[in-house]
């Protein structure tokens, strides 16, 4: 880019700088060689870099890496030009402080419509998250539905780890959304825009998992007719999720430990080491500490993976999120015969709120989808819910003194209902809370029945 073109862009420079320096957005402009030729006062304030330290320099070198993150159009040998791109990006300031920005990058053209550079405007929205929490306006984060305090804590942890490449370990029951959280960590990180590669370590045969993770060379085994990249290579510059990591065989645990220590892998049947730049997120619904004590999981690998542990709470511990999740699932329902259920009756919602959800969010989604199919109108009612939920419908106890329970009576009711406490309460003519209190005071009834 020649000096004349730049002068044309920045004609009346002093007036232009005075205007841009008083804007609330940071502004960076660079030419097609990534040389910065404008950096306003707000950009200095947000990034911590002084304009005299960055002007005339390659923006990747001056700002410690691609300022636009993985979405930078000028990272490869062949720049990909777009007229305008808008996206969030997380950066580290000169002092190493993580900040979240809303970025807009616009291609600049000269009078002959030739590309001459990029103008990036950005606004610091780091504190917006906390403001939304304080104002109780939080309904979700990164495509994860939730506003319960326990989920807000998870959202905070996602934000906190976004600026770092340390391994993260997610633990929680089946169906709590561990892959969603892992994806959110990736999307919030500096690796956003690069591959996110999940792999279920428990779903692959032991003989194939090494090849799936690390790849193989041609002729490594029968059927290996060509060289194949593994998931780690496919995730280069991005993030890999090792779901059900507790199921990894011992040999694979050793190789994973080596990767975490050295950043290199060896393909099955190969002799060369391959360097791979990948962030590792692991997940499991098992207690890895117990697996370590039993000798099923390497202790040194556990400490390598468990650098930043994040617990995903089960839905029974955040029941205030159930109405929002139901509303979200209803909004995703397909339109059949010109209509779809638009709401759920309060009686049906009460049943959903009262259920323990052993399958967590996944089970709730399945229940809503079942009800959508079964529902004949626009309102989901209790009779539209799955059988195990409909069984929870019981008559309210009549007013007056509660029926006095005894052990033999309760045993008989539980036997009659096959151990279903909700139906047993109905048979006994008492509320479930009354039955549960009785069972809490007389635990031997359950062991004897």
MOLIN-V214448 format. One record per pair of residues at least 24 apart in sequence whose ideal C-beta (glycine too) atoms are under 8 Angstrom apart, sorted by the first residue. I is the first residue (numbers start at 1). J is the second residue. Records with the same first field share a line. If there is no record, write none. Layout:
I: J / J
This chain:
1: 31 / 32 / 33 / 35 / 116 / 117
5: 110 / 116
6: 31 / 37
8: 110 / 111
9: 108 / 110 / 116 / 117
10: 37 / 38
24: 123
25: 121 / 122 / 123
26: 101 / 121 / 122 / 123 / 124
27: 119 / 120 / 121
28: 59 / 67 / 119 / 120 / 122
29: 108 / 117 / 118 / 119 / 120
30: 59 / 117 / 118
31: 116 / 117
32: 79 / 115 / 116 / 117
33: 58
34: 58 / 59 / 60 / 74
35: 59
36: 62
37: 117
43: 122
46: 93 / 99 / 101 / 122 / 124
47: 91 / 93 / 94
48: 93 / 94 / 95 / 97
49: 94
64: 92 / 94
65: 190
67: 91 / 120
68: 103 / 105 / 120
69: 190 / 191 / 192 / 193
70: 190 / 191 / 192 / 193 / 194 / 237 / 238
71: 192 / 193
73: 105 / 118
74: 118
81: 107 / 115
82: 107
83: 107
88: 125
89: 122 / 192
90: 162 / 163 / 188 / 189 / 190 / 192
91: 163 / 190
92: 163 / 190
98: 126 / 162 / 163 / 164
99: 124 / 126
100: 124 / 125 / 126 / 129 / 159 / 162 / 188
101: 125
129: 155 / 156 / 159
139: 324
140: 324
141: 184
142: 183 / 184 / 187 / 188
143: 180 / 183 / 184
144: 177 / 180 / 181 / 184
145: 321 / 324 / 325 / 328
146: 318 / 321 / 324 / 325
147: 320 / 321 / 324
148: 313 / 318 / 319 / 320 / 321
150: 313 / 317 / 318
151: 313 / 318 / 321
154: 181 / 310 / 311 / 312 / 313
157: 308 / 310
158: 184 / 185 / 188 / 310
159: 188
161: 185 / 189 / 308
162: 188 / 189 / 190
163: 189 / 190
165: 189 / 190 / 191 / 279
166: 307 / 308
167: 260 / 279 / 280 / 281 / 282 / 304 / 305 / 306 / 307 / 308
168: 281 / 282 / 307 / 308 / 309 / 310
169: 281 / 282 / 283 / 284 / 288 / 305 / 306 / 307 / 308 / 309 / 310
170: 281 / 282 / 283 / 284 / 309 / 310 / 312
171: 283 / 284 / 285 / 286 / 287 / 288 / 309 / 310 / 311 / 312
172: 283 / 285 / 311 / 312 / 313 / 314
173: 285 / 312 / 314 / 358 / 360
174: 285 / 359 / 360 / 362
175: 359 / 360 / 361 / 362 / 363
176: 312 / 313 / 314 / 315 / 360 / 361
177: 312 / 360 / 361
178: 243 / 283 / 285 / 312
179: 241 / 243 / 283
181: 310 / 312
182: 239 / 241 / 281 / 283
183: 241
185: 239 / 281
186: 238 / 239 / 279 / 281
189: 239 / 279
191: 237 / 238 / 239 / 279
194: 236 / 237 / 238 / 239
195: 234 / 235 / 236 / 237 / 238 / 239
196: 235 / 238 / 239 / 241
197: 231 / 234 / 235 / 238 / 239 / 240 / 241
198: 240 / 241 / 243
199: 231 / 240 / 241 / 242 / 243
200: 243 / 244
201: 242 / 243 / 244 / 245 / 246 / 247 / 248 / 252
202: 243 / 244 / 246 / 247
203: 244
206: 249
209: 248 / 249 / 252
210: 251 / 252 / 255 / 268
211: 268
213: 252 / 255 / 256 / 265
214: 255 / 265 / 266 / 267 / 268
215: 265 / 267 / 268
216: 267 / 268 / 269 / 270
217: 267 / 268 / 269 / 270
219: 269
220: 267 / 268 / 269 / 270
221: 268 / 269
224: 268 / 269
227: 267
230: 265 / 267
232: 259 / 265 / 276 / 278
233: 265 / 274 / 276
235: 276 / 278
236: 276 / 277 / 278
237: 277 / 278
238: 278 / 279
239: 278 / 279 / 280 / 281
240: 278 / 279 / 280 / 281
241: 281 / 282 / 283
242: 280 / 281 / 282 / 283
243: 282 / 283 / 284
244: 283 / 284 / 285
245: 282 / 283 / 284 / 288 / 305
246: 284 / 286 / 288 / 291 / 296 / 297
248: 297
250: 298
253: 297 / 298 / 301
254: 298
256: 301
257: 298 / 300 / 301 / 304
260: 301 / 304 / 305
261: 304
280: 305
314: 357 / 360
315: 357 / 360 / 361 / 364
316: 356 / 357
319: 353
322: 349 / 352 / 353 / 364
323: 349 / 353
325: 361 / 364 / 365
326: 352 / 364 / 368
329: 364 / 365 / 368 / 369
330: 368 / 372 / 380
333: 369 / 372
339: 378
340: 372 / 378
341: 371 / 372 / 375 / 377 / 378 / 379 / 380
342: 378 / 379
343: 378 / 379 / 380
344: 371 / 379 / 380
345: 379 / 380 / 381 / 382
347: 381 / 382
348: 380 / 381 / 382 / 384 / 385
351: 382 / 385 / 389 / 390 / 392 / 393
352: 385 / 389
354: 392
355: 389 / 392
391: 420 / 422 / 423
392: 422
394: 422 / 423 / 425 / 426 / 432
395: 426
396: 431
397: 429 / 430 / 431 / 434
398: 429
402: 430 / 431 / 434
403: 428 / 429 / 430
405: 430 / 434 / 435 / 438
407: 442 / 444 / 445 / 448
410: 435 / 438 / 439 / 442 / 445 / 449
411: 445 / 448 / 449
414: 445 / 446 / 449
415: 449
419: 449
